[in-house]
Amino acid sequence: MEVDTRTEINPADYFSPDASMPDPGLYRKLWYPVGMSCAGVGLTSFVNVLMRRPALSGIQRHIIAGSVGLLLGFQVDRWTRKQAAIRDNIYYNYIINHPEDFPPIERKKFSEVLENWVPAR
């Protein structure tokens, strides 16, 4: 792991397309697919209850609704990532084209940021 020893940070580095992205984690990867799949199964169960049938009757409809929800969830996830990439690209180009509005950020240590603490006894 590299230690960053720079004293200033360029704000454009936050939105650079060349910057490596951290792994979003399992929760973030599966949020939309699992959520939409559960919504499909839940909606099918809700319709069954409204029609005065047992909630889990017609299991084939639950499987189809869950599968459609899963596929729709993957599409929504892909779309949100694409929109975020477009937004970041716009921010990056604006920061690069207007450097006078975004001066480099000076790095500080915690000892420079925190105030001295004196306990009141």
Secondary structure, 3 states (H helix, E strand, C coil): CCCCCCCEECHHHHCCCCCCCCCCHHHHHHHHHHHHHHHHHHHHHHHHHHCCCCCCCCHHHHHHHHHHHHHHHHHHHHHHHHHHHHHHHHHHHHHHHCHHHCCCEECCCHHHHCCCCCCCC
